[in-house]
Amino acid sequence: RREPPALYPTGVTRRSSPVPIAVVVMAALLVAVLIYGVTGRTTDNLDTAVKRGERPAAPVSTLALPRLGAAGSATLASFRGRVLVVNVWASWCEPCKGEAPLLSAIHDALEKSGEGQVLGVTYLDASSQSLAFAREFRITFPSVRDTQQKLFKGFEATGQPETYVLDRDGRVAAISRGVIKAEFANRALAAVGAKARVPAGLEGARS
């Protein structure tokens, strides 16, 4: 029986194939990517960080947004040094109507104590309709227009309404994904060192 020809000349030591090594390296890289994906999402997720007690810097804080019904623009960073309650709303958002009195009460309380204010952010809403909404529900706080949805996306928003409470350093201390409640507001205000408080029972009330 003929033997197959030698793959290596006599006297040459055969080296191990690089294939197993490459497979091991690729597997290690895949595991690293998976680990990074899981831990990265956990670290970067705004809600998860806040629930852990962290206070991540407010996203898109230097984004200039046009004021609703007024000249000029405003950024979240321009409110540093004051407590800021950011509320995403729209005139076509039914739940936004119910929480409007509570948000105005929060704004009035913060303004009275000199500690901060509420800033509304309209989402996918015409200025005329937003202004009509503000008049109908007697909104006392100013708003800006998120015309390109940049703030909405930056805060990982999922709908309307949503509220974010920023401390005096512009960090996110509390998040409400949905209609805000007086209990949440008072707890969040206390967490950021504000003395302002609002009474319960304003949720769902309409001016």
Secondary structure, 3 states (H helix, E strand, C coil): CCCCCCCCCCCCCCCCCHHHHHHHHHHHHHHHHHHHHHHHHHHHCHHHHHHCCCCCECCCCCCCEEECCCCCEECHHHHCCCEEEEEEECCCCHHHHHHHHHHHHHHHHHHHHCCEEEEEEEECCCHHHHHHHHHHCCCCCCEEEECCCHHHHHCCCCCCCEEEEECCCCEEEEEEECCCCHHHHHHHHHHCCCCCCCCCCCCCCCC
